[in-house]
Amino acid sequence: MDFQVILTDHQTFGAVVEGMERISNLISRYAIFEDLYLNPELKSYDGLERALIELYLRIFKYLSKAIKFYKKGTASISQLNVDVMQLVNRITVARLVDTIKNSAEKFEPLLLSIIQQQSEVERFAKLADAESILPRRSTWSSNLTKFSFQVKKPWPKS
């Protein structure tokens, strides 16, 4: 049982680190994304802004839970070499309870909610793209009509 707790603790530690790596990439990506897509002149601006705020809130929830997890410390691998009774004495009851409550499965729903919200942000980005392309398309077509000309056939009429 005690070794299972240590194993679960280390698996959770690894899962949380992987989640934090993904989140750090998202934060970097969306810093650039904001510069590209958050344009108050677009109709999609309000929805995109709300979707981004919700994404950031979900990221903060994950990070908050991760910080609480890491503040408690982890059971060390060197403890595997210690007598089982000493192991039980070293790992506090609070840590045991926390390990069970905050296993990797407890972090997965938070990460999944981040991924789902990321999809929502991407939907608004597509709307912003389409919205910004439409004025250019009409400008292109008006420019094309300005350049219309008659084509003379290079061969004689038969």
Contacts in CASP RR format, 6 or more apart in sequence:
PFRMAT RR
TARGET T0000
AUTHOR 0000-0000-0000
METHOD contacts of the structure
MODEL  1
MDFQVILTDHQTFGAVVEGMERISNLISRYAIFEDLYLNPELKSYDGLER
ALIELYLRIFKYLSKAIKFYKKGTASISQLNVDVMQLVNRITVARLVDTI
KNSAEKFEPLLLSIIQQQSEVERFAKLADAESILPRRSTWSSNLTKFSFQ
VKKPWPKS
2 84 0 8 1.000
2 87 0 8 1.000
2 88 0 8 1.000
2 91 0 8 1.000
3 80 0 8 1.000
5 75 0 8 1.000
5 91 0 8 1.000
5 96 0 8 1.000
5 99 0 8 1.000
5 100 0 8 1.000
6 75 0 8 1.000
6 77 0 8 1.000
6 79 0 8 1.000
6 80 0 8 1.000
6 87 0 8 1.000
6 91 0 8 1.000
8 99 0 8 1.000
8 100 0 8 1.000
8 103 0 8 1.000
8 104 0 8 1.000
9 74 0 8 1.000
9 75 0 8 1.000
9 95 0 8 1.000
9 99 0 8 1.000
10 74 0 8 1.000
10 75 0 8 1.000
10 77 0 8 1.000
11 103 0 8 1.000
11 104 0 8 1.000
12 69 0 8 1.000
12 99 0 8 1.000
12 102 0 8 1.000
12 103 0 8 1.000
12 104 0 8 1.000
12 106 0 8 1.000
12 107 0 8 1.000
13 69 0 8 1.000
13 74 0 8 1.000
14 104 0 8 1.000
15 104 0 8 1.000
15 107 0 8 1.000
15 108 0 8 1.000
16 66 0 8 1.000
16 69 0 8 1.000
16 70 0 8 1.000
16 104 0 8 1.000
16 107 0 8 1.000
19 62 0 8 1.000
19 66 0 8 1.000
19 107 0 8 1.000
19 111 0 8 1.000
20 62 0 8 1.000
20 63 0 8 1.000
20 66 0 8 1.000
22 111 0 8 1.000
23 59 0 8 1.000
23 62 0 8 1.000
23 63 0 8 1.000
23 114 0 8 1.000
26 55 0 8 1.000
26 59 0 8 1.000
26 114 0 8 1.000
26 118 0 8 1.000
27 59 0 8 1.000
30 52 0 8 1.000
30 55 0 8 1.000
30 56 0 8 1.000
30 121 0 8 1.000
33 52 0 8 1.000
33 121 0 8 1.000
33 125 0 8 1.000
34 52 0 8 1.000
37 48 0 8 1.000
37 124 0 8 1.000
37 125 0 8 1.000
37 128 0 8 1.000
37 129 0 8 1.000
38 45 0 8 1.000
38 48 0 8 1.000
38 49 0 8 1.000
38 52 0 8 1.000
39 45 0 8 1.000
39 128 0 8 1.000
39 132 0 8 1.000
42 48 0 8 1.000
42 128 0 8 1.000
42 131 0 8 1.000
42 132 0 8 1.000
43 131 0 8 1.000
44 124 0 8 1.000
44 127 0 8 1.000
44 128 0 8 1.000
44 131 0 8 1.000
45 128 0 8 1.000
47 124 0 8 1.000
48 121 0 8 1.000
48 124 0 8 1.000
48 125 0 8 1.000
48 127 0 8 1.000
48 128 0 8 1.000
51 117 0 8 1.000
51 120 0 8 1.000
51 121 0 8 1.000
51 123 0 8 1.000
51 124 0 8 1.000
52 121 0 8 1.000
54 117 0 8 1.000
54 120 0 8 1.000
55 114 0 8 1.000
55 117 0 8 1.000
55 118 0 8 1.000
55 120 0 8 1.000
55 121 0 8 1.000
58 110 0 8 1.000
58 113 0 8 1.000
58 114 0 8 1.000
58 117 0 8 1.000
59 114 0 8 1.000
61 110 0 8 1.000
62 107 0 8 1.000
62 110 0 8 1.000
62 111 0 8 1.000
62 114 0 8 1.000
65 102 0 8 1.000
65 106 0 8 1.000
65 107 0 8 1.000
65 110 0 8 1.000
66 107 0 8 1.000
68 102 0 8 1.000
69 98 0 8 1.000
69 102 0 8 1.000
72 94 0 8 1.000
72 95 0 8 1.000
72 98 0 8 1.000
73 95 0 8 1.000
75 90 0 8 1.000
75 91 0 8 1.000
75 95 0 8 1.000
75 99 0 8 1.000
79 87 0 8 1.000
79 90 0 8 1.000
79 91 0 8 1.000
82 90 0 8 1.000
END
